[in-house]
């Protein structure tokens, strides 16, 4: 009787039980021997959906692993590499993730989501690659090209950043009501959340159009609507939110305060629950009205 049989008999287990008992210890040795005899080979293939994106859009990078004919691909880690001056990784996805051993061609369940850092004025190509590292080798994909394009002329509405934080970018064209006047505005939001643009109103005396400038802070929209003809301005203080019934729309609601320069005003007046006249340091209030705006998300 062999030593193994004596040992197994002493434990009081069957041969099948012994194999099950020692399998966790034997399998790593077996894997190491196989990978010593045969070189680990793997093809890493990438695909994108979509492959052409502009500011406010995102590309999903899918990874497929194809083992070589001689040996399975051991467990490892996939790592994404990209130009962070052009693209950013969504906070919804990690820059790398674990991969289980692969015995046959497999499209991985996890993917990478990238979006442009900023708008471009002409189309440009940004390349990404994925590397699979195992303890038996490193396998790199061929570069995958993502085309970055200018924002389409018909993409006029604000959008939700595909970055994981899901922040709303207010850039775009809006319909608005300022008191009894109807009109619109076309604004741009910078990387630092500054707001610039133009607004227009169809008033009884005719159409007026002037500059908009200010900033976005959280869900607040705080801007000035210039009124050159009257040597005054509207100070707009509103909040923006997606429509509760139709998530494809975004709205703003708040007050617009009519202000004239006055250096004798040294303190801000207290606000009211309704849109009533207010003064600010250096500005005297001479009226107030309601402000509402709406836009279609793109």
Buried (B, 14 or more C-beta within 10 A) or exposed (E): EEEEEEEBEEEEBEEEEBEEEEEEEEEEEEBEEBBEEBEBBBBBBBEBEEEEBBBBBBBBBBBBBBBBEEBBBBEBEBBBBBEEEBBBBBEEBBEBBEBEEBEEEBEBEEBBBBBBBEBBEEEEEBBBBBBBBBEBBEBBBEBBEBBBBBBEEEBBBBBBBBBBEEBBBBBBBBEBBBBEBEBBBBBBBEEEBEBBBBBBBEBEEEEBEBBBBBBBEEEBBBBBBBBEEEEBBBBBBBEBEBEEEEEEBBBBBBBBBBBBEBEEBEEEBEEEEEBBBBBBEEBBBBBBBBBBBBBBBB
